[in-house]
Amino acid sequence: MRFHFSIEEAKKELEKVDFPFVQMLQQGTMQLEYYAPKLVDKQTPHKQDEIYIIASGHAIFYRNGEMVNCKKGDVLFVPATMKHHFENFSEDFATWVIFYGKEGGEKH
């Protein structure tokens, strides 16, 4: 099983699809994606808990009524089914996304 994934590789894979994300790994309930929205982030709430690790650029992150500035290296958490999206993101903005756990989320 693969265990190493690079941003360069994820960017190449993203060029092959017509949407702003690409799945790089799936193991059990966990999925690793690379996400690079352009102009507008059209996310809707997800069925699993998720972690974002900002890979490049900067943005404002909206999560359930709260907003926070984020940049490369920052980590964000979103529980399953919670509204969230990125706003005012830089042209080079991209993030790793890790979905995990059962649908509907874990108790926090």
MDAnalysis code that builds the backbone (N, CA, C; Angstrom):
import MDAnalysis as mda
import numpy as np

u = mda.Universe.empty(324, n_residues=108, atom_resindex=np.repeat(np.arange(108), 3), trajectory=True)
u.add_TopologyAttr("name", ["N", "CA", "C"] * 108)
u.add_TopologyAttr("resid", np.arange(1, 109))
u.add_TopologyAttr("resname", ["MET", "ARG", "PHE", "HIS", "PHE", "SER", "ILE", "GLU", "GLU", "ALA", "LYS", "LYS", "GLU", "LEU", "GLU", "LYS", "VAL", "ASP", "PHE", "PRO", "PHE", "VAL", "GLN", "MET", "LEU", "GLN", "GLN", "GLY", "THR", "MET", "GLN", "LEU", "GLU", "TYR", "TYR", "ALA", "PRO", "LYS", "LEU", "VAL", "ASP", "LYS", "GLN", "THR", "PRO", "HIS", "LYS", "GLN", "ASP", "GLU", "ILE", "TYR", "ILE", "ILE", "ALA", "SER", "GLY", "HIS", "ALA", "ILE", "PHE", "TYR", "ARG", "ASN", "GLY", "GLU", "MET", "VAL", "ASN", "CYS", "LYS", "LYS", "GLY", "ASP", "VAL", "LEU", "PHE", "VAL", "PRO", "ALA", "THR", "MET", "LYS", "HIS", "HIS", "PHE", "GLU", "ASN", "PHE", "SER", "GLU", "ASP", "PHE", "ALA", "THR", "TRP", "VAL", "ILE", "PHE", "TYR", "GLY", "LYS", "GLU", "GLY", "GLY", "GLU", "LYS", "HIS"])
u.atoms.positions = np.array([
    [0.845, -1.179, 0.000],
    [0.000, 0.000, 0.000],
    [0.888, 1.240, 0.000],
    [0.488, 2.222, -0.775],
    [1.225, 3.485, -0.807],
    [1.149, 4.183, 0.540],
    [2.198, 4.914, 0.878],
    [2.201, 5.638, 2.148],
    [2.788, 7.044, 2.017],
    [3.178, 7.448, 0.818],
    [3.761, 8.774, 0.602],
    [3.040, 9.463, -0.546],
    [2.630, 10.711, -0.313],
    [1.907, 11.483, -1.318],
    [2.469, 12.895, -1.333],
    [2.783, 13.405, -2.512],
    [3.356, 14.745, -2.624],
    [2.345, 15.725, -3.219],
    [2.563, 16.990, -2.919],
    [1.719, 18.039, -3.497],
    [1.868, 18.045, -5.011],
    [3.072, 17.859, -5.507],
    [3.300, 17.847, -6.956],
    [2.483, 16.744, -7.629],
    [2.482, 15.573, -7.030],
    [1.708, 14.456, -7.559],
    [0.207, 14.770, -7.521],
    [-0.255, 15.340, -6.418],
    [-1.675, 15.682, -6.283],
    [-2.083, 16.724, -7.331],
    [-1.225, 17.709, -7.584],
    [-1.525, 18.726, -8.609],
    [-1.657, 18.086, -9.990],
    [-0.780, 17.149, -10.321],
    [-0.854, 16.456, -11.614],
    [-2.153, 15.672, -11.735],
    [-2.548, 14.995, -10.658],
    [-3.797, 14.238, -10.669],
    [-5.000, 15.172, -10.807],
    [-4.928, 16.321, -10.168],
    [-6.021, 17.294, -10.229],
    [-6.213, 17.834, -11.644],
    [-5.145, 17.944, -12.403],
    [-5.233, 18.423, -13.785],
    [-6.021, 17.468, -14.674],
    [-6.177, 16.228, -14.262],
    [-6.856, 15.211, -15.059],
    [-8.379, 15.207, -14.871],
    [-8.871, 15.962, -13.893],
    [-10.306, 15.936, -13.576],
    [-10.928, 17.319, -13.768],
    [-12.251, 17.345, -13.847],
    [-12.980, 18.606, -14.070],
    [-13.572, 19.190, -12.795],
    [-13.109, 18.762, -11.661],
    [-13.600, 19.308, -10.402],
    [-12.399, 19.658, -9.540],
    [-12.605, 20.405, -8.430],
    [-11.471, 20.957, -7.688],
    [-10.831, 20.038, -6.646],
    [-11.108, 18.727, -6.701],
    [-10.496, 17.823, -5.728],
    [-10.177, 16.487, -6.388],
    [-9.236, 15.797, -5.773],
    [-8.885, 14.468, -6.236],
    [-8.595, 13.589, -5.022],
    [-9.136, 12.370, -5.043],
    [-8.872, 11.422, -3.952],
    [-7.532, 10.756, -4.202],
    [-6.676, 10.774, -3.189],
    [-5.336, 10.211, -3.308],
    [-5.212, 8.861, -2.598],
    [-6.070, 8.619, -1.595],
    [-5.972, 7.389, -0.811],
    [-7.304, 7.099, -0.153],
    [-7.624, 5.812, -0.066],
    [-8.753, 5.371, 0.754],
    [-8.320, 4.130, 1.510],
    [-8.544, 4.143, 2.808],
    [-8.204, 3.012, 3.675],
    [-9.279, 2.928, 4.750],
    [-10.074, 1.884, 4.725],
    [-11.177, 1.786, 5.681],
    [-12.121, 2.966, 5.500],
    [-12.439, 3.657, 6.601],
    [-13.338, 4.818, 6.525],
    [-12.601, 6.115, 6.218],
    [-11.281, 6.075, 6.089],
    [-10.484, 7.274, 5.881],
    [-10.216, 7.502, 4.390],
    [-10.373, 8.747, 3.978],
    [-10.005, 9.151, 2.620],
    [-9.119, 10.381, 2.698],
    [-8.111, 10.421, 1.839],
    [-7.247, 11.584, 1.712],
    [-7.514, 12.210, 0.358],
    [-7.838, 13.495, 0.369],
    [-8.074, 14.232, -0.870],
    [-7.191, 15.466, -0.904],
    [-6.973, 15.963, -2.106],
    [-6.303, 17.239, -2.331],
    [-7.354, 18.141, -2.946],
    [-7.560, 19.331, -2.376],
    [-8.646, 20.222, -2.767],
    [-8.086, 21.599, -3.084],
    [-8.379, 22.094, -4.287],
    [-7.902, 23.408, -4.728],
    [-9.032, 24.140, -5.458],
    [-9.920, 24.796, -4.700],
    [-11.037, 25.488, -5.335],
    [-10.558, 26.682, -6.169],
    [-11.331, 27.025, -7.183],
    [-11.043, 28.197, -8.014],
    [-12.234, 29.141, -7.973],
    [-11.986, 30.395, -7.657],
    [-12.964, 31.486, -7.604],
    [-13.955, 31.356, -6.449],
    [-14.714, 30.243, -6.387],
    [-15.720, 30.074, -5.335],
    [-15.637, 28.651, -4.783],
    [-15.727, 28.531, -3.463],
    [-15.761, 27.228, -2.805],
    [-17.223, 26.821, -2.668],
    [-17.632, 25.784, -3.370],
    [-19.035, 25.363, -3.403],
    [-19.309, 24.151, -2.521],
    [-18.521, 23.972, -1.478],
    [-18.707, 22.812, -0.591],
    [-20.067, 22.814, 0.079],
    [-20.548, 21.629, 0.330],
    [-21.723, 21.428, 1.173],
    [-21.260, 20.556, 2.346],
    [-22.028, 20.492, 3.427],
    [-21.610, 19.669, 4.569],
    [-21.356, 18.220, 4.161],
    [-20.380, 17.607, 4.807],
    [-19.988, 16.240, 4.509],
    [-20.540, 15.278, 5.548],
    [-20.592, 14.008, 5.190],
    [-21.164, 12.981, 6.063],
    [-20.198, 12.479, 7.129],
    [-18.896, 12.792, 6.971],
    [-17.887, 12.332, 7.930],
    [-17.174, 13.531, 8.549],
    [-16.535, 13.303, 9.695],
    [-15.638, 14.305, 10.263],
    [-14.506, 14.534, 9.275],
    [-13.920, 15.733, 9.316],
    [-12.823, 16.008, 8.399],
    [-11.787, 16.943, 9.009],
    [-10.576, 16.781, 8.527],
    [-9.459, 17.633, 8.915],
    [-8.877, 18.229, 7.641],
    [-8.647, 19.527, 7.663],
    [-7.954, 20.219, 6.569],
    [-6.547, 20.552, 7.038],
    [-5.566, 20.307, 6.182],
    [-4.197, 20.752, 6.414],
    [-3.856, 21.642, 5.227],
    [-3.737, 22.944, 5.469],
    [-3.544, 23.892, 4.378],
    [-2.170, 23.650, 3.753],
    [-2.172, 23.353, 2.450],
    [-0.949, 23.002, 1.729],
    [-0.270, 24.221, 1.112],
    [-1.057, 25.204, 0.682],
    [-0.483, 26.412, 0.092],
    [-1.500, 27.543, 0.131],
    [-0.975, 28.768, 0.118],
    [-1.833, 29.943, 0.080],
    [-2.461, 30.295, 1.414],
    [-3.535, 31.072, 1.316],
    [-4.251, 31.528, 2.510],
    [-5.718, 31.740, 2.156],
    [-6.563, 31.814, 3.181],
    [-8.002, 31.978, 2.983],
    [-8.655, 32.416, 4.285],
    [-9.920, 32.716, 4.185],
    [-10.775, 32.856, 5.360],
    [-11.638, 31.607, 5.389],
    [-11.692, 30.957, 6.542],
    [-12.462, 29.725, 6.688],
    [-13.710, 30.022, 7.494],
    [-14.861, 29.687, 6.929],
    [-16.154, 29.840, 7.590],
    [-16.568, 28.464, 8.096],
    [-16.935, 28.407, 9.373],
    [-17.383, 27.151, 9.979],
    [-18.513, 27.442, 10.944],
    [-19.737, 27.109, 10.537],
    [-20.895, 27.186, 11.419],
    [-21.040, 28.550, 12.094],
    [-20.888, 29.628, 11.320],
    [-21.063, 30.978, 11.853],
    [-19.788, 31.640, 12.329],
    [-18.703, 30.902, 12.447],
    [-17.414, 31.468, 12.858],
    [-16.502, 31.606, 11.648],
    [-15.627, 32.621, 11.676],
    [-14.666, 32.808, 10.603],
    [-13.270, 32.933, 11.195],
    [-12.286, 32.352, 10.489],
    [-10.910, 32.416, 10.951],
    [-10.000, 32.522, 9.729],
    [-8.935, 33.305, 9.847],
    [-7.915, 33.353, 8.803],
    [-7.089, 32.084, 8.899],
    [-6.727, 31.520, 7.750],
    [-5.871, 30.342, 7.742],
    [-4.838, 30.477, 6.636],
    [-3.713, 29.775, 6.838],
    [-2.601, 29.848, 5.885],
    [-1.878, 28.514, 5.849],
    [-0.917, 28.410, 4.921],
    [-0.134, 27.187, 4.762],
    [0.368, 26.693, 6.123],
    [0.161, 25.415, 6.373],
    [0.599, 24.790, 7.617],
    [-0.470, 24.717, 8.688],
    [-1.547, 25.508, 8.565],
    [-2.612, 25.479, 9.564],
    [-3.455, 24.210, 9.415],
    [-4.081, 23.804, 10.516],
    [-4.942, 22.623, 10.547],
    [-6.319, 23.054, 11.046],
    [-7.361, 22.587, 10.367],
    [-8.746, 22.917, 10.711],
    [-9.542, 21.628, 10.885],
    [-10.482, 21.639, 11.817],
    [-11.338, 20.477, 12.053],
    [-12.795, 20.861, 11.809],
    [-13.546, 19.966, 11.164],
    [-14.975, 20.173, 10.932],
    [-15.705, 18.875, 11.254],
    [-16.639, 18.914, 12.209],
    [-17.439, 17.717, 12.477],
    [-18.383, 17.421, 11.311],
    [-18.769, 16.180, 11.173],
    [-19.708, 15.762, 10.135],
    [-20.960, 16.633, 10.157],
    [-21.474, 16.929, 8.998],
    [-22.731, 17.658, 8.728],
    [-22.681, 19.153, 9.045],
    [-21.553, 19.694, 9.485],
    [-21.465, 21.116, 9.812],
    [-21.195, 21.942, 8.550],
    [-21.884, 23.077, 8.411],
    [-21.668, 23.973, 7.277],
    [-20.275, 24.599, 7.379],
    [-19.592, 24.657, 6.219],
    [-18.254, 25.246, 6.190],
    [-17.841, 25.514, 4.750],
    [-16.915, 26.448, 4.562],
    [-16.335, 26.727, 3.249],
    [-15.192, 27.724, 3.402],
    [-14.419, 27.867, 2.346],
    [-13.335, 28.840, 2.297],
    [-13.791, 30.057, 1.503],
    [-13.347, 31.230, 1.929],
    [-13.663, 32.489, 1.247],
    [-12.376, 33.282, 1.031],
    [-12.421, 34.199, 0.089],
    [-11.304, 35.113, -0.166],
    [-9.964, 34.380, -0.199],
    [-9.935, 33.227, -0.849],
    [-8.699, 32.450, -0.875],
    [-7.778, 32.942, -1.989],
    [-6.483, 32.787, -1.735],
    [-5.470, 33.202, -2.703],
    [-5.512, 32.277, -3.924],
    [-4.952, 32.757, -5.014],
    [-4.949, 31.998, -6.256],
    [-4.245, 30.651, -6.105],
    [-3.244, 30.587, -5.224],
    [-2.492, 29.350, -5.017],
    [-3.033, 28.491, -3.871],
    [-4.232, 28.816, -3.365],
    [-4.788, 28.099, -2.224],
    [-5.062, 26.635, -2.569],
    [-4.635, 25.744, -1.684],
    [-4.929, 24.307, -1.785],
    [-4.806, 23.698, -0.393],
    [-5.507, 22.605, -0.185],
    [-5.487, 21.955, 1.121],
    [-5.614, 20.446, 0.978],
    [-4.956, 19.732, 1.882],
    [-5.203, 18.306, 2.039],
    [-6.481, 18.188, 2.868],
    [-7.304, 17.208, 2.559],
    [-8.527, 16.956, 3.318],
    [-8.513, 15.489, 3.735],
    [-8.727, 15.250, 5.013],
    [-8.810, 13.890, 5.523],
    [-10.211, 13.677, 6.084],
    [-10.974, 12.808, 5.435],
    [-12.293, 12.401, 5.922],
    [-12.097, 11.108, 6.695],
    [-12.820, 10.955, 7.811],
    [-12.644, 9.739, 8.595],
    [-13.859, 9.471, 9.470],
    [-13.948, 8.241, 9.934],
    [-14.996, 7.862, 10.877],
    [-16.289, 7.479, 10.181],
    [-17.249, 7.136, 11.013],
    [-18.540, 6.698, 10.475],
    [-19.341, 7.904, 9.974],
    [-20.254, 7.634, 9.055],
    [-21.124, 8.697, 8.548],
    [-21.962, 9.243, 9.706],
    [-22.112, 10.547, 9.721],
    [-22.811, 11.209, 10.823],
    [-21.859, 11.659, 11.917],
    [-20.602, 11.205, 11.828],
    [-19.571, 11.656, 12.759],
    [-19.530, 10.885, 14.060],
    [-18.487, 11.153, 14.789],
    [-18.278, 10.572, 16.106],
    [-18.778, 11.571, 17.151],
    [-19.064, 11.111, 18.353],
    [-19.430, 12.022, 19.433],
    [-18.196, 12.782, 19.881],
    [-18.315, 14.099, 19.997],
    [-17.168, 14.942, 20.379],
    [-17.402, 15.566, 21.726],
])
